[in-house]
Amino acid sequence: MVLSLAIASAISLGVADYLAGETLRRDGRVATTFVYTTIGAFFGAIVVTAALPLAPAESFRAADVGWSVGAGVVIGGALPLLMIGMARGPMAIVAPVLGLVTLAVPAVAGPLLGDELSGLEVLGLVLAFPAAGLVAFSNHGSNNGGPARDAILLGSAAGLLFGLAAVFFGQTSTESGVAPGVVAQWTSTAVLMTALVVSRRILRPVRPAVVLSGWVGILTALAVFFSVLAYQRGPVAIVAAVIGLAPGPTVVLARALSHEEIRPVQIVGFVLGVVVVLLFAFG
């Protein structure tokens, strides 16, 4: 059950990451980032709220509310970084770096918070790092140092914030259902809307990009829905490791639709990622 929820979250997040980059590329103006992330977050908040009856809260304590708001704040900070990174840097670099850092934060925090892992799960967690690292290899280094460097920095910053959100969601109680996801989505929407107003960059969006940003929000909301339930039911480090494989779908879409190159070493990373998921399944 936990593994299925984590895999569903990873796939939803991987597709959303690709579409986030395409949204800003369709517009071509970095200044519209807050416009599209706000639109996406709003659509996502509506979707996850509509899904609340599927996993209603039996109880929703003050601590659950606090952790949920915290998750929403950091997600609101991560989404613009993610969109800019995916649009400006090679997705084949941004996505894996994002996944690797997102994985690393709960991997360190999980055991400190009391998660107990089996031998196979520990092995899977150890292998998840090289799996994500191998996928991160690309040919965009020496000849394109600036964009590659920016991609790594933006991916790392967004990954740190998403990793913190994972830890926060993991602290909510199972009895709270998907309510933490609802609170987090509306909180991130409020954060982005505030940033949009403060930045005074409320520019007219491009219609094709608006459609894509809506889908980004919906898919991100689905990822939040699945991940909240997974984090409540399984070790934070393990769930994060599976969700940290989300760059797989992103890189595949970047190759198929944007014609970015995939090196053989990245394919090895994909295969190793499958092994990691199997270890978690049997662990």
N, C-alpha and C positions, 0 to 999 in steps of 0.2 A: 504493500500500500504506500509506504513512505517513498520507496524507490520510484514507483509509478508517478507519484505527485511531483517528485524532483525532476524526473525526465520530462514530464509535460511542461514544467516551468522552464527548463533549459531550452526546449524547442521554441516555446512562445517567445522567450527572451532573445534567442538567437535571431529569429525572423524580425523581431521588433528592432533589434540593433541595426540590422541591414537597412530596414526601411527608414530608420532615423537618419542615417547618412544620406540616403537618397532624397529625403525630404528637403534637406538644406541644399543639396546639389541641384535640385529642380528649381529652387529659388535663386541661389547664387549669392545671397547676401547674408553674411554672418550676423548682421544686426537684427535679423528677424528670428534669431534662435529662440528668444523668450516667447515670441508670438506662437511659434509652432509647438514648443514644449508645453505651453499653457493650454493650447487647444487639445493636445494629446492627453494631458493629465486630466482635463475636464471630462473628456469622453471616457477615459479610463475609470474615473471616479463613478460615473453613472453606471458603467458596466459592472464594476465590482459591488456596487450598492444593490444592483438588481439581482446579483448572485447571492446576496446575504441569506435568503431563505434556504439555500442549498446547504449551508453550514451555519445555522444561527447560533448566537451566543447563549449558553446556559447561564453564564454569569460573566460580567465584564467589570473587573475590579479597577480601582484607581491606578494600580501599578500597570495593568494592561493598557490603560489609556495613555499613561506616560511613555511607555515603551513604544506604543504605536505612533504617537506624535513625534517622538524622536526619530523613528524610522522614516516618517513622512518628510521631516525637515532635511535629512541627509539625502533622501531620494530626490527631493526638489533641487538640491544642489548638484546632484550627479547627472541629471538628465540633460541640462545644457552642455556640460562638458562632454558627455557621450555623443550628442548630436554633432557638435563642432568637430570632435575627434574623428568620427566616422566620415564626415563630409570632407575634411581637409587632409587627413592622413590615409594611407592605404588601409582598408578595412582588414586586410590579412595581417596587419600588425596591431591595430587598435583593439580588435576584438579579442585576440588571445591574451594580450597584456591585461586587458580589462578582466577577463576570466581568471587569469592567474592571481592577480591582486585580490579580486573578490573572494577567491578560494582561500588565499593565505590568511586573511584577517580572521575568519571563523575557525580556521584550522589551528591557529594559535590560541584563540580565545576559548574554543570549545572545551578542551581538556581542563583549562583553568576554571571553567564554570561547572565542572563536574561530569562532563560527558564520559561514559565508559565505552571503549571500543574493543571489538573482538580482534583476533590476530589477522584475519582476512581483511577486516575493515581498516586496520592500521596499514597493512600492505597496500591496499587500494588508495588510501590517503597519500602515502609516500609516492606512489606511481602517478597520482593525479598531477603533481607538480611538473615532472618531465613531460607528461602528455600535453599539458597546456603550453609548456615551454617549446616543445617541438613544433606545435602548430604555429607558434609565433615567429618561426624562422621565415624569412622572405628575402627577395633580391632587392629590397628597397633601401639598403643600407648606404654603401659608399657613394653611389651616384646621386642619391637623393637624401642627403644627411639631414637637411632642415625638416622636411615633412616627416621623415621617419622619427626624428628626435621629438618633434611636437606630438606625433602619434603616441609615442611611448609615454610622454608626460601626461597627456590628456587621458589616455587609457588608464594609467596608474592612479591619477587623481579620482576619476570616476569609479574605478574598482575599489579604492579605499572607502569611498562613501557607501557604495553598494554592499561592501563587506560589513561595514558597521550596521547597515540596515538589517542584514542577515542576523547579526548577533542580537539586535534589538527585538526582531520578530521571534527569535528563539527563546526570549525571556517571557513571552506572553503565555498565558495558561491555555491548555487544551480546551477548557470549558468556554473560552472566549470565541471559539469558532473562527470565522473569517472576519469578525468585527475589527480586529487590528488592521486588516488590509483596507477596510473601508475608511477607517480613521486616517490611516497613512496616506491613502490616495487623495482624500479631501485636503489633508494638511499640505501635501506636496503641491496640489493645485493652488492653494492659498499662497504658498511661498513663491511659486512661479509668477502668479498674478501680481503679487506685491513687487517682485523684482522687475516685472514688465513695466509697471507704473513708475517705479523709481528711476528706471533707466531712461524713461521718456522715449522709448524706441518702439512705439506702437505703430508699426508700418503696415501698409496694406499687403496682405499675404497673396501668394499666387495660388490659384484654385487647385491645380494638380498637387501642389505641396500640402495644401490643407487636407485633401483626401488622404494622402499618405500619413500625415501627422495624426489624423483620426485613427487610422489603423495601428499606428505605433502605440497610441494610448490604449486602445482596446487590447492589443497583444500584451502590452506591459501589465495591464490590469489582470489579465488571465495568469500571467507569470506570478504576479503578487498573490492572487487567489490560491494557486497551487503551492507556492513556496511557503505561505503562512501556515497552511495546514501541514506541510511537510516538516517545517522547523518545529512545530509544536509536538510532533509525534516521533521525531527521530533525532539523533545526535546532530548538533548544529554543524560540526566539522564535516560529517558525511554528506548531509544534504547539500551543504555549500560546495563540496567537491563535485557532486553530480551537476549541480547548476552551473558550476565553473566550467563545464564542458560546453556551455552555450555557444562559444565561438565556433564550434564545428559547423552548425547550420549557417552562421554568418559568413564564414569563409567559403563554404560551398556555394551560397547564393552570390557572393562577390565574384567567384570564378565563373559561375554559369551565366549570370546576368550582366555583370560589370566587366567581365573578362580579365579579372586580376589573376595573376599567375599563382598556381599552387605547386610548391616544390615537393619532390618525393619525401623529404624529411617531414613535411607537414602531414603527409598521408600516414607515415609511421605514427605520428602523434594522434591522428584520428583512431587508428587501430588500437593504440595503447589506451585511449580513452574508453573504447568499448570494453577492453579488459578490466579497466577500473570499475566500470558499471557492473560487470559480472561479479567481480570480487565483492562489491557491496551487496549485490543480490544474494550471494551465497553466504556472506558473512552474517 
